[in-house]
Amino acid sequence: MKKGMLSFIMALAIMMVLSACGTSQETSGGESSDGGEKKEKLRVVTEANYAPFEYQDKGEVVGFDIDFIKAVAEEAGYEVEVVNVGWDPLFVEIKDKIADIGLSAITINDDRKQTYDFSVPYFLSTNKILVPEDSDIKSAEDLKGKVIAVQTGTTGQEAVDSIVGKNNPNVKKFENNNLAIMELNSGGADAVVADNTVVEEYVENNPDKKLKVVEDADNFAAEYYGLMFPKGSELKAEFDEAINKILDNGKYTEIYNEWFGSDPDIENLKAQQAQ
């Protein structure tokens, strides 16, 4: 066989191998090895310091939100890759369309809706106050004159600012709620204001810290979490439909029960869709 012909055949063989490898590693579109259509994988960004919604366990991001997004994505026909990027960066990634979905117990409000699109609500929450058991703080009004720790950029911070005044030096802002609670435990703050589920979970799991939760429905209004999308994302309609399906078929209740040991208020969540 001539040397030129041999080189041509070898080159052709290498091209065929590379082509086959490229097909087997395809992650979206086309067909899977079992003949079915492959699912598109979406980038979901979160801040995994917010137990029980999202937190890290042995290097893996887990929590209620994680089980929820996996169930919704499956219903919508997608796969998801959940990436822990931090609170502020997740907003940047969604705004710049680097990521497909933001997921981190994100409250839907009018200010955020100017920049982002949100799914229908999937969780009802409210802010509460975490204090030592012997604290004299009985309501939000008692926070005046106290040192309060909050996670920056959250509705907890907004609620505190509305009570004690914006840029009040007694309000300590932290990157996440874990750091805010550490500040309380070390004596550097008199109270922490955060979502009810977060502070209640902490008290239950840390009885040695001798903390309690103070509720004030008059000053802390009900809030609703939603999936956050880049403005104009076509995924919103698909995920709204998928969320409603798991609300109706019992899958959402199953996940909620597993994490919180009680039944969710499905009617309340559905009613918010008409707002």
SULCORSUL-V242053 format. One record per residue. RES is the residue in one letter. PHI is phi in radians with two decimals (* if undefined). OMEGA is omega in degrees with one decimal (none if undefined). NEAR is the number of other C-alpha atoms within 10 Angstrom. Layout:
BEGIN
res->RES phi->PHI omega->OMEGA near->NEAR
res->RES phi->PHI omega->OMEGA near->NEAR
END
This chain:
BEGIN
res->M phi->* omega->-178.6 near->5
res->K phi->-1.20 omega->-178.0 near->6
res->K phi->-1.05 omega->-179.8 near->7
res->G phi->-1.13 omega->178.8 near->8
res->M phi->-1.12 omega->179.3 near->10
res->L phi->-1.08 omega->179.9 near->11
res->S phi->-1.10 omega->179.8 near->11
res->F phi->-1.10 omega->-179.0 near->10
res->I phi->-1.14 omega->179.2 near->11
res->M phi->-1.11 omega->179.3 near->11
res->A phi->-1.11 omega->178.6 near->11
res->L phi->-1.10 omega->179.1 near->11
res->A phi->-1.10 omega->-180.0 near->12
res->I phi->-1.12 omega->179.2 near->11
res->M phi->-1.08 omega->179.6 near->12
res->M phi->-1.16 omega->178.7 near->12
res->V phi->-1.14 omega->-180.0 near->10
res->L phi->-1.10 omega->178.4 near->10
res->S phi->-1.10 omega->179.7 near->11
res->A phi->-1.13 omega->179.9 near->11
res->C phi->-1.11 omega->-179.9 near->11
res->G phi->-1.08 omega->179.9 near->10
res->T phi->-1.18 omega->-176.5 near->12
res->S phi->-1.25 omega->-176.5 near->11
res->Q phi->-1.71 omega->-179.9 near->9
res->E phi->-1.08 omega->-175.5 near->12
res->T phi->-1.88 omega->179.4 near->14
res->S phi->-2.54 omega->-179.1 near->15
res->G phi->1.37 omega->178.1 near->11
res->G phi->1.22 omega->-179.3 near->14
res->E phi->-2.07 omega->176.1 near->15
res->S phi->-1.44 omega->-177.0 near->16
res->S phi->-1.11 omega->-179.8 near->9
res->D phi->-1.65 omega->176.1 near->7
res->G phi->1.63 omega->-179.7 near->8
res->G phi->-1.52 omega->-179.6 near->9
res->E phi->-1.33 omega->-180.0 near->12
res->K phi->-1.32 omega->-178.9 near->18
res->K phi->-1.58 omega->174.9 near->19
res->E phi->-1.22 omega->179.9 near->13
res->K phi->-1.73 omega->-179.0 near->16
res->L phi->-1.79 omega->175.9 near->16
res->R phi->-1.54 omega->179.2 near->16
res->V phi->-1.98 omega->-177.4 near->26
res->V phi->-1.87 omega->-175.2 near->27
res->T phi->-2.57 omega->172.8 near->27
res->E phi->-2.16 omega->-167.8 near->24
res->A phi->-1.51 omega->173.7 near->25
res->N phi->-2.35 omega->-171.1 near->20
res->Y phi->-2.46 omega->179.3 near->21
res->A phi->-1.06 omega->6.9 near->20
res->P phi->-1.63 omega->-175.7 near->20
res->F phi->-1.36 omega->174.4 near->22
res->E phi->-2.66 omega->178.3 near->23
res->Y phi->-2.75 omega->-176.2 near->21
res->Q phi->-1.73 omega->177.6 near->15
res->D phi->-2.30 omega->-178.8 near->10
res->K phi->0.96 omega->176.2 near->6
res->G phi->1.46 omega->-179.1 near->7
res->E phi->-1.94 omega->176.7 near->13
res->V phi->-1.43 omega->-178.1 near->19
res->V phi->-2.30 omega->176.7 near->18
res->G phi->2.42 omega->179.4 near->18
res->F phi->-1.01 omega->-178.8 near->19
res->D phi->-1.04 omega->-176.9 near->26
res->I phi->-1.21 omega->176.5 near->20
res->D phi->-1.11 omega->179.9 near->16
res->F phi->-1.12 omega->-176.6 near->20
res->I phi->-1.15 omega->178.1 near->20
res->K phi->-1.14 omega->179.7 near->16
res->A phi->-1.18 omega->-179.6 near->20
res->V phi->-1.19 omega->179.9 near->25
res->A phi->-1.09 omega->178.3 near->19
res->E phi->-1.08 omega->178.8 near->14
res->E phi->-1.11 omega->-178.8 near->17
res->A phi->-1.46 omega->178.1 near->19
res->G phi->1.58 omega->179.6 near->15
res->Y phi->-2.17 omega->165.4 near->17
res->E phi->-1.88 omega->180.0 near->21
res->V phi->-2.28 omega->170.3 near->20
res->E phi->-2.04 omega->-178.2 near->11
res->V phi->-1.58 omega->-176.1 near->21
res->V phi->-2.12 omega->178.8 near->18
res->N phi->-1.47 omega->-177.0 near->21
res->V phi->-1.95 omega->-176.0 near->15
res->G phi->1.84 omega->-172.5 near->16
res->W phi->-1.16 omega->-179.0 near->23
res->D phi->-1.13 omega->179.9 near->13
res->P phi->-1.05 omega->-178.4 near->14
res->L phi->-1.14 omega->177.9 near->24
res->F phi->-1.19 omega->178.2 near->24
res->V phi->-1.14 omega->-178.5 near->14
res->E phi->-1.11 omega->179.2 near->20
res->I phi->-1.27 omega->179.6 near->23
res->K phi->-1.06 omega->-178.0 near->19
res->D phi->-1.52 omega->177.9 near->12
res->K phi->1.06 omega->173.5 near->14
res->I phi->-1.38 omega->177.9 near->14
res->A phi->-1.96 omega->-177.7 near->19
res->D phi->-1.57 omega->-174.1 near->20
res->I phi->-2.48 omega->171.5 near->28
res->G phi->-1.80 omega->-175.2 near->28
res->L phi->-2.50 omega->179.7 near->27
res->S phi->-2.94 omega->-177.1 near->26
res->A phi->0.86 omega->-174.3 near->25
res->I phi->-1.55 omega->179.7 near->20
res->T phi->-1.28 omega->175.2 near->22
res->I phi->-1.38 omega->173.5 near->21
res->N phi->-2.53 omega->-173.9 near->14
res->D phi->-1.10 omega->-179.2 near->9
res->D phi->-1.12 omega->-179.6 near->8
res->R phi->-1.18 omega->-178.7 near->14
res->K phi->-1.20 omega->175.0 near->13
res->Q phi->-1.23 omega->-174.2 near->9
res->T phi->-1.94 omega->-173.8 near->15
res->Y phi->-2.23 omega->169.2 near->20
res->D phi->-1.75 omega->179.7 near->22
res->F phi->-2.17 omega->172.9 near->26
res->S phi->-1.27 omega->168.6 near->20
res->V phi->-1.07 omega->-178.5 near->24
res->P phi->-1.07 omega->177.2 near->22
res->Y phi->-2.18 omega->179.8 near->22
res->F phi->-2.70 omega->176.5 near->19
res->L phi->-1.73 omega->-178.2 near->20
res->S phi->-2.52 omega->171.5 near->17
res->T phi->-2.68 omega->176.9 near->19
res->N phi->-1.38 omega->174.6 near->27
res->K phi->-2.38 omega->-173.6 near->25
res->I phi->-1.92 omega->176.9 near->25
res->L phi->-1.81 omega->-176.4 near->29
res->V phi->-2.49 omega->172.7 near->26
res->P phi->-1.08 omega->-177.2 near->18
res->E phi->-1.03 omega->-178.3 near->12
res->D phi->-1.65 omega->-178.4 near->9
res->S phi->-1.20 omega->177.0 near->12
res->D phi->-1.62 omega->178.0 near->11
res->I phi->-1.38 omega->-177.7 near->19
res->K phi->-1.99 omega->-178.9 near->14
res->S phi->-2.73 omega->179.2 near->15
res->A phi->-1.12 omega->179.5 near->21
res->E phi->-1.10 omega->179.9 near->13
res->D phi->-1.28 omega->178.1 near->12
res->L phi->-1.28 omega->179.3 near->22
res->K phi->-1.09 omega->-178.0 near->15
res->G phi->1.51 omega->179.2 near->12
res->K phi->-1.77 omega->174.2 near->14
res->V phi->-1.60 omega->-173.3 near->18
res->I phi->-2.11 omega->177.4 near->28
res->A phi->-1.79 omega->-179.8 near->29
res->V phi->-2.45 omega->170.3 near->29
res->Q phi->-1.50 omega->-176.4 near->22
res->T phi->-1.12 omega->176.5 near->19
res->G phi->1.36 omega->-178.8 near->14
res->T phi->-1.86 omega->176.3 near->18
res->T phi->-1.22 omega->174.1 near->22
res->G phi->-1.10 omega->176.5 near->22
res->Q phi->-1.11 omega->179.8 near->24
res->E phi->-1.06 omega->-179.8 near->14
res->A phi->-1.13 omega->179.1 near->20
res->V phi->-1.15 omega->178.9 near->26
res->D phi->-1.03 omega->-178.6 near->14
res->S phi->-1.24 omega->-177.8 near->11
res->I phi->-1.63 omega->-174.4 near->15
res->V phi->-1.85 omega->179.2 near->20
res->G phi->1.77 omega->-180.0 near->14
res->K phi->-1.16 omega->-179.6 near->13
res->N phi->1.10 omega->175.4 near->9
res->N phi->-1.15 omega->-177.5 near->14
res->P phi->-1.13 omega->178.9 near->11
res->N phi->-1.42 omega->177.8 near->17
res->V phi->-1.68 omega->178.9 near->24
res->K phi->-1.68 omega->-176.1 near->19
res->K phi->-1.85 omega->-177.8 near->18
res->F phi->-2.20 omega->-178.0 near->17
res->E phi->-1.13 omega->178.1 near->16
res->N phi->-2.61 omega->-176.7 near->19
res->N phi->-1.22 omega->177.5 near->24
res->N phi->-1.03 omega->179.1 near->17
res->L phi->-1.19 omega->178.3 near->16
res->A phi->-1.11 omega->179.8 near->24
res->I phi->-1.21 omega->175.4 near->25
res->M phi->-1.06 omega->178.0 near->14
res->E phi->-1.12 omega->176.3 near->20
res->L phi->-1.11 omega->-177.9 near->21
res->N phi->-1.14 omega->-179.5 near->17
res->S phi->-1.50 omega->179.6 near->9
res->G phi->1.59 omega->-178.7 near->12
res->G phi->-1.47 omega->178.3 near->15
res->A phi->-2.56 omega->178.8 near->21
res->D phi->-1.59 omega->-175.7 near->22
res->A phi->-2.79 omega->170.9 near->28
res->V phi->-2.15 omega->174.2 near->31
res->V phi->-1.99 omega->-178.2 near->29
res->A phi->-2.77 omega->180.0 near->26
res->D phi->-1.01 omega->-174.1 near->23
res->N phi->-0.97 omega->-176.3 near->19
res->T phi->-1.09 omega->-178.5 near->18
res->V phi->-1.16 omega->-177.0 near->20
res->V phi->-1.27 omega->177.8 near->27
res->E phi->-1.14 omega->177.7 near->19
res->E phi->-1.09 omega->-178.9 near->13
res->Y phi->-1.14 omega->179.5 near->20
res->V phi->-1.07 omega->-178.9 near->17
res->E phi->-1.13 omega->-176.1 near->11
res->N phi->-1.54 omega->-177.9 near->10
res->N phi->-2.33 omega->-177.9 near->11
res->P phi->-1.11 omega->-179.9 near->10
res->D phi->-1.19 omega->-179.3 near->8
res->K phi->-1.38 omega->176.4 near->12
res->K phi->0.94 omega->177.9 near->12
res->L phi->-2.03 omega->177.0 near->21
res->K phi->-2.45 omega->-179.1 near->18
res->V phi->-1.94 omega->178.6 near->19
res->V phi->-1.92 omega->-180.0 near->19
res->E phi->-1.80 omega->176.4 near->16
res->D phi->-2.54 omega->-176.7 near->15
res->A phi->-1.18 omega->-179.6 near->13
res->D phi->-1.24 omega->-176.7 near->9
res->N phi->-1.77 omega->-179.8 near->16
res->F phi->-2.02 omega->-177.0 near->19
res->A phi->-1.35 omega->175.7 near->11
res->A phi->-1.11 omega->179.1 near->11
res->E phi->-2.24 omega->-178.9 near->17
res->Y phi->-2.27 omega->177.7 near->18
res->Y phi->-1.52 omega->175.2 near->21
res->G phi->-2.51 omega->170.1 near->22
res->L phi->-1.28 omega->-176.9 near->25
res->M phi->-1.88 omega->-178.2 near->30
res->F phi->-2.16 omega->169.2 near->27
res->P phi->-1.04 omega->-179.5 near->24
res->K phi->-1.02 omega->178.9 near->17
res->G phi->1.44 omega->-178.5 near->10
res->S phi->-1.11 omega->177.3 near->15
res->E phi->-1.30 omega->-179.0 near->10
res->L phi->-1.25 omega->-175.5 near->15
res->K phi->-0.95 omega->-176.7 near->20
res->A phi->-1.10 omega->179.6 near->14
res->E phi->-1.14 omega->-178.0 near->15
res->F phi->-1.35 omega->172.8 near->22
res->D phi->-1.04 omega->179.5 near->20
res->E phi->-1.12 omega->-179.4 near->16
res->A phi->-1.16 omega->177.6 near->19
res->I phi->-1.07 omega->179.8 near->24
res->N phi->-1.11 omega->178.9 near->18
res->K phi->-1.15 omega->-179.2 near->16
res->I phi->-1.35 omega->171.3 near->18
res->L phi->-1.17 omega->-175.6 near->20
res->D phi->-1.47 omega->-173.1 near->13
res->N phi->-1.59 omega->175.8 near->10
res->G phi->1.65 omega->-178.8 near->11
res->K phi->-1.15 omega->178.8 near->16
res->Y phi->-1.08 omega->179.4 near->23
res->T phi->-1.06 omega->178.3 near->17
res->E phi->-1.07 omega->179.1 near->16
res->I phi->-1.16 omega->-179.3 near->19
res->Y phi->-1.07 omega->179.0 near->19
res->N phi->-1.07 omega->-178.4 near->14
res->E phi->-1.09 omega->-175.6 near->12
res->W phi->-1.61 omega->-172.5 near->14
res->F phi->-2.07 omega->175.9 near->13
res->G phi->1.20 omega->178.4 near->10
res->S phi->-2.63 omega->-179.5 near->11
res->D phi->-1.59 omega->177.1 near->13
res->P phi->-1.34 omega->176.8 near->19
res->D phi->-1.60 omega->-177.2 near->11
res->I phi->-1.09 omega->-178.9 near->16
res->E phi->-1.06 omega->178.4 near->9
res->N phi->-1.12 omega->179.1 near->12
res->L phi->-1.09 omega->179.7 near->19
res->K phi->-1.15 omega->-179.1 near->16
res->A phi->-1.10 omega->-179.0 near->10
res->Q phi->-1.20 omega->-179.5 near->13
res->Q phi->-1.20 omega->-179.6 near->11
res->A phi->-1.59 omega->-177.1 near->7
res->Q phi->-1.31 omega->none near->5
END
